[in-house]
């Protein structure tokens, strides 16, 4: 049986690690990475890392609050309050720059679900349970429009909220399978994760792109990402060349696939849960021999 304090600390640190590893992944089209700030003139890799570290207590508190509970209206509103405080910590750490608001939403729900589950279920089931929690409405949500709500009203796409309420289908059905398939091909982990990002960009109605560039920018992004997938992914010579062209294109349009990046970080988190659970199972088996 996992104890509340150590497991909550573990989940908090794992969420932060996932955000940092997503930020450091290079090269990412239109996104902040080790090479450049992409389409983001107001942030850098250091900004992203500083923001991620500032959120550790937020994720830890979400885990503590959710430990060994089940999805409910009460829990949904408790973790929402923690998440809003986390947003303020993020803004303090970044000087007012929105680096991880979407990630707080997605990873917050997944951390909560993992804490409810106590590590008993695979990552895909953790995502489904997070979706059940997301279906409860936050009755304390402050009034006001967000970028996501404005895009939904204008273009009729669900965005991050809809993704969560459906149990994160783009993570379960695209990100994690592509990660596994890329590893089975023997690719380096950097290539595996970039393949995940491109696969998400090819399919996701990314409201971050639509907020800046509208539906046309989204369709252009999707089309170019699909070309990379068809070329065999970023490890193929043509795929790598197309990746570099896509980066230049997104920067020229001043758009950024932030929604895909948030789901990549979430997929990294769930993958770590799965990998660590397998390691723990192997240790237990060894002790029983």
LOMARTI-426530 format. One line per 2 residues: their letters; for each residue x, y, z of C-alpha. Coordinates in pm, 1 decimal, padded with zeros to 6 digits. Layout:
A = X:Y:Z ~ ...
***
This chain:
XX = 00000.0:00000.0:00000.0 ~ 00143.8:00334.0:-00102.4
XX = 00158.5:00604.0:00164.5 ~ 00009.6:00944.9:00099.4
XX = 00316.7:01160.7:00154.0 ~ 00572.4:00969.0:-00049.9
XX = 00338.9:00885.8:-00339.8 ~ 00214.8:01244.7:-00364.9
XX = 00572.7:01370.8:-00367.1 ~ 00658.3:01114.6:-00635.9
XX = 00367.6:01221.1:-00858.2 ~ 00447.0:01590.6:-00812.2
XX = 00808.9:01540.9:-00911.9 ~ 00712.5:01316.1:-01203.1
XX = 00475.2:01578.9:-01342.3 ~ 00748.8:01843.0:-01324.5
XX = 01001.3:01606.5:-01484.7 ~ 00757.5:01541.6:-01770.5
XX = 00711.8:01915.3:-01832.2 ~ 01086.9:01976.5:-01831.9
XX = 01158.4:01686.4:-02067.2 ~ 00888.9:01808.8:-02306.2
XX = 01040.4:02158.6:-02299.7 ~ 01392.8:02027.5:-02362.0
XX = 01291.4:01804.9:-02653.6 ~ 01457.7:01951.2:-02965.1
XX = 01374.7:02049.0:-03235.3 ~ 01002.1:02116.2:-03191.4
XX = 00820.6:02311.8:-03465.3 ~ 00709.6:02653.2:-03342.6
XX = 00776.6:02564.6:-02979.2 ~ 01034.6:02660.5:-02718.4
XX = 01325.2:02415.1:-02709.6 ~ 01702.7:02405.4:-02664.7
XX = 01751.2:02558.7:-03008.8 ~ 01517.7:02856.8:-02999.4
XX = 01202.3:03012.6:-02859.0 ~ 01004.5:02915.9:-03169.0
XX = 00701.2:03141.7:-03212.5 ~ 00720.9:03261.5:-02850.1
XX = 00897.3:03593.9:-02818.2 ~ 00797.5:03622.6:-02451.4
XX = 00957.0:03303.1:-02321.5 ~ 01269.4:03087.2:-02332.7
XX = 01370.0:02738.7:-02225.0 ~ 01477.1:02881.3:-01889.0
XX = 01130.2:03035.8:-01850.0 ~ 00967.8:02698.6:-01918.5
XX = 01189.9:02515.1:-01671.2 ~ 01140.7:02780.6:-01404.0
XX = 00765.6:02754.3:-01451.1 ~ 00767.9:02373.4:-01431.1
XX = 00967.1:02371.3:-01108.0 ~ 00731.1:02628.5:-00955.8
XX = 00440.0:02389.7:-01015.0 ~ 00574.6:02097.0:-00812.1
XX = 00380.9:02190.6:-00498.7 ~ 00063.3:02231.1:-00705.4
XX = 00085.3:01879.2:-00845.2 ~ 00187.4:01736.4:-00507.7
XX = -00113.1:01898.6:-00337.9 ~ -00346.0:01770.6:-00610.5
XX = -00209.0:01421.1:-00548.4 ~ -00247.0:01451.9:-00170.6
XX = -00603.7:01575.4:-00207.0 ~ -00694.3:01293.7:-00448.5
XX = -00516.1:01009.6:-00268.0 ~ -00729.2:00690.3:-00263.2
XX = -01050.8:00876.2:-00350.6 ~ -01296.1:00842.0:-00639.4
XX = -01411.0:01099.0:-00898.5 ~ -01669.4:01335.7:-00748.6
XX = -01800.3:01690.7:-00767.6 ~ -01625.5:01774.7:-00442.5
XX = -01288.2:01642.7:-00555.2 ~ -01318.0:01816.3:-00892.0
XX = -01366.8:02153.3:-00724.3 ~ -01093.8:02093.6:-00465.9
XX = -00828.2:02024.9:-00728.1 ~ -00958.3:02312.9:-00943.8
XX = -00890.2:02550.5:-00656.7 ~ -00538.1:02410.2:-00619.7
XX = -00488.4:02446.3:-00994.8 ~ -00589.8:02811.3:-00990.5
XX = -00340.0:02878.5:-00712.4 ~ -00084.6:02696.5:-00925.5
XX = -00154.0:02932.8:-01213.3 ~ -00065.6:03223.8:-00985.5
XX = 00260.1:03048.6:-00887.2 ~ 00335.0:03003.1:-01257.5
XX = 00277.1:03371.7:-01330.7 ~ 00499.8:03471.2:-01037.4
XX = 00778.2:03245.0:-01164.4 ~ 00755.8:03370.5:-01522.8
XX = 00686.0:03738.6:-01471.6 ~ 00329.0:03707.3:-01596.1
XX = 00388.5:03476.5:-01894.6 ~ 00141.7:03191.1:-01953.7
XX = 00376.3:02897.3:-01996.6 ~ 00178.5:02602.7:-01858.1
XX = -00188.2:02688.9:-01803.2 ~ -00300.8:02409.5:-02035.4
XX = -00055.0:02167.2:-01881.3 ~ -00182.6:02243.6:-01530.4
XX = -00528.6:02139.4:-01651.7 ~ -00421.1:01818.6:-01827.0
XX = -00149.2:01703.8:-01589.3 ~ -00350.0:01811.9:-01285.7
XX = -00632.3:01576.4:-01384.3 ~ -00389.5:01293.6:-01461.2
XX = -00199.7:01340.6:-01134.3 ~ -00532.3:01335.5:-00950.6
XX = -00636.2:01015.4:-01127.4 ~ -00302.6:00847.4:-01061.3
XX = -00330.0:00936.6:-00691.8 ~ -00684.1:00797.9:-00677.5
XX = -00565.3:00481.8:-00844.3 ~ -00254.8:00430.6:-00624.9
XX = -00059.5:00303.9:-00925.3 ~ -00277.8:-00000.8:-00982.0
XX = -00385.0:00068.5:-01342.3 ~ -00198.7:00131.4:-01670.1
XX = -00164.4:00483.9:-01803.0 ~ -00451.5:00455.1:-02049.5
XX = -00691.5:00369.0:-01766.3 ~ -00555.5:00656.2:-01558.8
XX = -00647.5:00883.9:-01852.5 ~ -01000.6:00742.0:-01872.7
XX = -01056.3:00796.0:-01500.7 ~ -00922.3:01151.0:-01532.0
XX = -01190.7:01203.1:-01794.9 ~ -01461.0:01094.5:-01551.5
XX = -01335.6:01355.7:-01306.7 ~ -01324.8:01624.8:-01577.5
XX = -01693.3:01568.4:-01654.7 ~ -01787.3:01728.9:-01322.4
XX = -01827.9:02102.8:-01373.4 ~ -01634.0:02345.7:-01157.3
XX = -01911.1:02554.8:-01006.8 ~ -01652.4:02794.5:-00862.0
XX = -01491.4:02875.7:-01195.6 ~ -01447.7:03253.2:-01217.8
XX = -01645.2:03422.1:-01495.3 ~ -01448.9:03533.3:-01799.3
XX = -01335.0:03415.3:-02138.3 ~ -01018.1:03215.1:-02197.1
XX = -00834.4:03170.5:-02525.4 ~ -00978.1:02819.5:-02545.8
XX = -01337.1:02930.4:-02484.5 ~ -01306.7:03204.0:-02747.1
XX = -01174.5:02955.3:-03002.5 ~ -01454.7:02712.4:-02917.3
XX = -01716.8:02982.9:-02961.9 ~ -01571.0:03093.6:-03295.6
XX = -01476.4:02759.6:-03453.4 ~ -01682.0:02502.1:-03264.2
XX = -01389.2:02286.3:-03149.3 ~ -01375.2:02128.3:-02805.1
XX = -01016.3:02207.5:-02712.2 ~ -00845.5:02100.3:-02390.4
XX = -01167.8:02065.4:-02193.4 ~ -01326.7:01835.2:-02449.4
XX = -01008.2:01629.5:-02476.3 ~ -01007.0:01574.3:-02100.2
XX = -01378.5:01501.3:-02074.0 ~ -01340.7:01226.6:-02336.7
XX = -01061.5:01062.6:-02136.0 ~ -00772.9:01206.6:-02340.3
XX = -00829.9:01006.6:-02661.5 ~ -00537.1:01166.9:-02843.2
XX = -00304.7:01036.5:-02571.0 ~ -00459.7:00689.6:-02549.6
XX = -00512.4:00631.2:-02920.9 ~ -00226.3:00827.5:-03077.9
XX = 00051.2:00941.5:-02842.5 ~ 00114.0:00625.2:-02640.3
XX = 00078.8:00384.8:-02937.2 ~ 00314.9:00596.3:-03151.9
XX = 00564.9:00607.1:-02865.3 ~ 00553.5:00228.5:-02832.6
XX = 00575.9:00169.0:-03207.9 ~ 00872.3:00407.0:-03241.6
XX = 01056.6:00228.5:-02962.0 ~ 00986.0:-00107.9:-03123.1
XX = 01160.6:00026.6:-03434.0 ~ 01468.2:00084.3:-03218.2
XX = 01467.0:00461.6:-03252.6 ~ 01642.5:00691.4:-03008.0
XX = 01409.0:00832.2:-02744.4 ~ 01438.5:01183.9:-02885.0
XX = 01305.6:01059.9:-03219.5 ~ 01032.7:00857.4:-03047.5
XX = 00899.3:01160.8:-02863.6 ~ 00925.6:01386.4:-03167.7
XX = 00723.2:01128.2:-03361.5 ~ 00459.6:01151.6:-03089.0
XX = 00449.4:01530.8:-03116.1 ~ 00415.8:01521.3:-03495.5
XX = 00144.1:01253.0:-03479.9 ~ -00051.1:01471.9:-03236.5
XX = -00004.7:01780.3:-03454.1 ~ -00137.3:01584.5:-03752.6
XX = -00466.9:01505.1:-03578.8 ~ -00538.8:01747.5:-03293.0
XX = -00760.5:02052.5:-03335.3 ~ -00504.5:02258.4:-03147.6
XX = -00672.8:02567.7:-03004.8 ~ -00333.5:02730.8:-02944.5
XX = -00274.9:02730.9:-03319.2 ~ -00630.6:02846.1:-03391.3
XX = -00609.3:03126.7:-03135.5 ~ -00320.0:03283.3:-03323.9
XX = -00376.6:03174.2:-03681.6 ~ -00735.2:03057.0:-03718.9
XX = -00864.1:02748.2:-03898.3 ~ -00637.0:02799.7:-04199.1
XX = -00320.1:02781.5:-03987.3 ~ -00450.9:02465.1:-03822.4
XX = -00516.6:02292.3:-04154.4 ~ -00174.7:02393.9:-04288.2
XX = -00007.8:02258.7:-03973.8 ~ -00199.8:01931.3:-03989.9
XX = -00119.5:01879.9:-04357.2 ~ 00253.8:01934.8:-04309.5
XX = 00264.1:01712.7:-03999.9 ~ 00089.2:01434.3:-04192.6
XX = 00357.0:01460.9:-04462.3 ~ 00619.9:01387.1:-04195.9
XX = 00420.9:01086.1:-04073.7 ~ 00386.4:00953.8:-04430.0
XX = 00760.8:01005.2:-04485.9 ~ 00830.9:00760.9:-04201.9
XX = 00861.0:01004.9:-03914.8 ~ 01140.2:01235.0:-03806.6
XX = 01408.7:00963.4:-03813.7 ~ 01375.5:00932.8:-04191.4
XX = 01589.0:01173.0:-04394.0 ~ 01288.3:01321.4:-04574.5
XX = 01091.5:01336.6:-04249.7 ~ 01369.6:01532.5:-04079.2
XX = 01389.1:01778.4:-04368.3 ~ 01011.6:01826.2:-04353.4
XX = 01035.3:01879.4:-03976.7 ~ 01281.1:02164.9:-04026.5
XX = 01056.9:02317.4:-04294.0 ~ 00755.1:02291.7:-04062.6
XX = 00943.9:02473.8:-03788.3 ~ 01025.9:02758.3:-04026.9
XX = 00667.1:02767.4:-04149.6 ~ 00507.6:02785.8:-03805.6
XX = 00748.7:03055.9:-03693.8 ~ 00672.0:03256.2:-04008.5
XX = 00297.7:03226.2:-03930.8 ~ 00366.1:03305.0:-03563.2
XX = 00170.1:02999.8:-03445.8 ~ 00261.2:02737.5:-03190.3
XX = 00117.9:02386.6:-03132.7 ~ 00091.5:02436.6:-02757.6
XX = -00199.8:02195.0:-02720.5 ~ 00001.6:01915.2:-02878.5
XX = 00294.9:02001.7:-02652.4 ~ 00072.2:01976.8:-02343.3
XX = -00050.8:01633.3:-02452.6 ~ 00306.5:01522.8:-02521.2
XX = 00403.4:01616.6:-02164.9 ~ 00096.5:01429.5:-02038.3
XX = 00190.6:01123.9:-02246.5 ~ 00544.7:01133.2:-02105.4
XX = 00393.2:01139.0:-01755.5 ~ 00167.6:00838.6:-01821.3
XX = 00450.4:00650.3:-01990.6 ~ 00670.5:00702.1:-01685.7
XX = 00390.2:00569.2:-01464.9 ~ 00374.4:00256.3:-01681.0
XX = 00750.6:00207.6:-01697.1 ~ 00795.6:00258.5:-01322.9
XX = 00508.6:00019.3:-01246.8 ~ 00676.6:-00247.6:-01460.5
XX = 01006.6:-00193.5:-01279.0 ~ 00831.7:-00224.5:-00942.5
XX = 00660.3:-00546.6:-01054.6 ~ 00994.6:-00692.3:-01165.1
XX = 01147.8:-00602.8:-00827.4 ~ 00861.6:-00775.4:-00644.3
XX = 00897.4:-01084.2:-00865.4 ~ 01270.6:-01094.8:-00792.3
XX = 01206.6:-01077.8:-00418.5 ~ 00965.1:-01368.3:-00441.9
X = 01210.9:-01597.0:-00617.0
***
